[in-house]
Amino acid sequence: MSSLDGPATRPNPIARLASLWWRSPQSLKIGSAILVFWVVVAVLGTLWIPYGYAQIRTGLPLEGMSWGHPFGTDQLGRDVFSRVLYGAHIVILLSFAGTVFGLVVGATIGLISAYIGGWLDEVVQRLAEAFIAIPFLVLALLAVATAGPELSGEPGLVIFVVALVYTPRIARMARAAALDIITRDFVTIAKLRGESAWSVMRRELLPNTTGTLLVEFSLRAGYAPALIGALGFLGFGIKAPMPEWGLLISENRALVLIQPITVIGPGLALASLIVGLNMFTEGLARILGRTVRLGER
Amino acid sequence: MTAMPETVMAVRDLDFAYRTGGRWLKVLDSVSIEIREGEVLGLVGESGCGKSTLAYTLLGYLRSNARVSRGEVLYRGDNVLAMNRTQLDRLRGHRISLVPQNPTTALSPHLRVGRQIAEVLLQHRAVATEDAANDAIVNLFGLVGLPDPERLIRRYPHQLSGGQQQRVCIAMALACDPDLLILDEPTTGLDVTTQSQIISLLADLRQRLGMAMLYVTHDLGVLAQIADRVGVMYAGHMVEVAPVGVLFDAPRHPYTQGLIASVPTVEVEKPVVHALKGLLRRDELPAGCPFQPRCGFAEPSCADDRQTLESIDGGHQVACQRWRAIAPELPTGEDEPHATSVTSGAPLFRFDAVSLSYGGGTMWKRFLESDPIVVVRDVSFDLQPGETLALVGESGSGKSTIARAAAGLLSPIAGGIAFKGEPLPPRVEQRSRAQRREVQFIFQNPDASLNPRARVDQMLARPLAMFFGLARDEIRDRTKQALHDVRLDASYARRFPDELSGGERQRVAIARALVADPQLLLCDEILSALDVSVQANIITLLRRLQAETNVAMLFISHDLAVVRNLAHKVAVLYHGQIMETGDVDELFAPPFHPYTHALLLAVPSIRHRKRKAAPRTEILGAPNNTGCAFAGRCPWQVGAICEEQDPPWRDSGRSNRIRCHHTVDDLQRLAILGIDGPPVSDALHPPNTPKEVT
């Protein structure tokens, strides 16, 4: 596209971003809007919430929807709305940190495995397959159980578990993307120049796999809140009284018939975050797919 | 002349635009053409000039981001662009059919080729039943010279050679006996010998079937062989239309003249290519003549005044206001220095009886698998500093494999490589830093050999930092110098590869090799992905650089004309063996090795025009394991000895050596093609009937 447009007419970066935004798919726009909303909530929620997240007796226990308590109150009279808002930053931070951790480790393993090849590649790939074969919840529970009761409920453990689940999946994706690049002539040129493996990976492979990795990252980040929620629901995630959304749903599940909003509220929050992330990912993938294809021509 | 034949297809004042990046980009600007019954119209121009767009528009094919703002496309008076889906379906593949550029992607890989043609026949109700379709296909395959049609129709595309696949595509296009055949670069991906067979086939078909053709290509040599009239396109404008003879003998438009002059030829004694200056820039087109910025004859008003096709005489039209002032001859440019001062001292680089194979490798693999296939056998040559040795041959002849071995990507299974008098370690990992620096590789396709995510200066800086350990300032200066050396502006330093044209990318790849200050450049088909005018530019550039730096080149090419223009010595490869080697001028003069002769005959030439309809059958022979590799295909075969005994090397008495059972005198007598010899005539086509594939 750019060669047709001609290099001479390159608009400034802001104009380019603006035009990219206007041409971007609808899903990316909606997804971004939802994400921005939740990030704002995560930042402001800790500073401003109607009631403290652990404040009891903010009203009568088991109150329904009202202006004072949009998501009602739980058995202790805690305001569920405040707890959901406060919980946003926990969910987002944990998801983000866990996915980044998994991405860094996974991408490194994938690139090394692809570039070195041979038996190392075989071993790494069989190991990754073994990990992927275990259902992710089982794997997560195994990891939590192995960590023992002292570490249970620590945010660090949750991050580690998310990373553990994602690493082999991301590693495989990174390897596949890198294998495609390795056959290109510019990698051969680098080898002929005598570049070290590290240098080839950093200069030639990584920049050309960022598109794939970016999509992989946001895809995984989109599932992370669900994974963390599931852990929380089962009691293996963050400890009460921290209002992690899965935990919130779990705590209030007995109330689902009495005051359904106390479960539906956090459920809606979780669902909208996941939908937002996934729409964003879908749009991003389409944009990158488009530019990547054009770049290769 | 009798009455004018009826017009089959006419395009009138067509304006065509694509929408990219939120803007409309004009691809065709009031283009008009006319194709008459039984006529072959050639369309030529550089890539991006709109010739393929025009061809596809004749089929009524518009992409969703395309727009025709003016003009019409008339098939026998009906406007194709106004037709609805049903009408188009009745037209396409039936009355107008297409032979695509790449047969490999045009044929569906999971359908038998016969089935694919049967679909066309049944779709258009040309036949009633499957059985009738089968009979029709057998006839069609016979028509396009495919041997053993009954068996071939049951084959899948991947079981056919490239030439056979293209014959199948032609058969498919002919299936419904169309009025007009549109050929979109049908021979571009094929070997020169296969290309010559396909062109002969097309010439034969048009003689027998009398159908009209639109032949789209960037190769003027091909058009000289087959077209009646040629339209030259530049940046979406039709700049000249003329009967083929007139166009080549008396071109009027400066662009046509430049285009013809930049075609390298094999015939001339001291060939020099003359490059067109500058590059086509879509964003810098003036309102008037699109060629004005590059034109040597331009006057100020050219930039503002629209140029329209004006008749000169007898069907010769040109869109240039200054045509009266321009002599109808080819421009002569400055003679580029051709480094001739080749010292005959110790060779810089030497291949000594090298054999190469893929799939060898470890002991374990050798133990488990059968013998590896030897792709290069017993090849020896040497290179002096400042000398260019060209390796020529068809695809699969092992040319690139030799380059890979020279670069250290493939270990020889026998023989040795020496560099500056010392043995060169077979693997690049074992080579010293200096050796890695002094041997540089340039790949065929600059799209793949430049990292799309690195800027030009980053790519050039890396070898400088690695090999010379320079400081940042020095690197910047050297980068600038390197860009200047390959005639690129310093402003290109911060660009990404996708912001460059194909020729500019290849220049960057050359610059990247040259910053290492190499003594040997391995050039693997570095021109074949480029337009002919860009090729001419790069040939000029390489010669100049060689004269300046005295670098030696191993130049791999399938294009004999390019080789003639660039190389000092040539080695002709067939199935991994050198058949003939010697100085470039000797190689192009008799005596020839039979294979060299076949290659030279196949080169489409703008001087020797009008190929007669000649052998219709596919020439193909399996390489022999014993005796001469070329025996199965050789038109001058001596006898059984060719298949049984290795041919001896024979000295021509001059600088070249030929590996053949014939004596040099015999070869001299058999050769029918001198340097400035007569045009290839019918009688002189392969004296023996070519062997058919069985």
Chai-1 contact restraints between the chains, C-beta under 6 A:
chainA,res_idxA,chainB,res_idxB,connection_type,confidence,min_distance_angstrom,max_distance_angstrom,comment,restraint_id
A,M1,B,T20,contact,1.0,0.0,6.0,A-B,restraint_1
A,M1,B,G21,contact,1.0,0.0,6.0,A-B,restraint_2
A,S2,B,D498,contact,1.0,0.0,6.0,A-B,restraint_3
A,S2,B,E499,contact,1.0,0.0,6.0,A-B,restraint_4
A,L4,B,T20,contact,1.0,0.0,6.0,A-B,restraint_5
A,D5,B,G21,contact,1.0,0.0,6.0,A-B,restraint_6
A,G6,B,R282,contact,1.0,0.0,6.0,A-B,restraint_7
A,G6,B,D283,contact,1.0,0.0,6.0,A-B,restraint_8
A,P7,B,E499,contact,1.0,0.0,6.0,A-B,restraint_9
A,A8,B,D283,contact,1.0,0.0,6.0,A-B,restraint_10
A,T9,B,D283,contact,1.0,0.0,6.0,A-B,restraint_11
A,R184,B,A448,contact,1.0,0.0,6.0,A-B,restraint_12
A,D185,B,F443,contact,1.0,0.0,6.0,A-B,restraint_13
A,D185,B,A448,contact,1.0,0.0,6.0,A-B,restraint_14
A,D185,B,S449,contact,1.0,0.0,6.0,A-B,restraint_15
A,F186,B,S449,contact,1.0,0.0,6.0,A-B,restraint_16
A,F186,B,L450,contact,1.0,0.0,6.0,A-B,restraint_17
A,F186,B,N451,contact,1.0,0.0,6.0,A-B,restraint_18
A,L192,B,A407,contact,1.0,0.0,6.0,A-B,restraint_19
A,L192,B,V428,contact,1.0,0.0,6.0,A-B,restraint_20
A,L192,B,F441,contact,1.0,0.0,6.0,A-B,restraint_21
A,R193,B,P463,contact,1.0,0.0,6.0,A-B,restraint_22
A,G194,B,R436,contact,1.0,0.0,6.0,A-B,restraint_23
A,E204,B,N451,contact,1.0,0.0,6.0,A-B,restraint_24
A,P207,B,R453,contact,1.0,0.0,6.0,A-B,restraint_25
A,N208,B,R453,contact,1.0,0.0,6.0,A-B,restraint_26
A,G295,B,P452,contact,1.0,0.0,6.0,A-B,restraint_27
A,G295,B,D498,contact,1.0,0.0,6.0,A-B,restraint_28
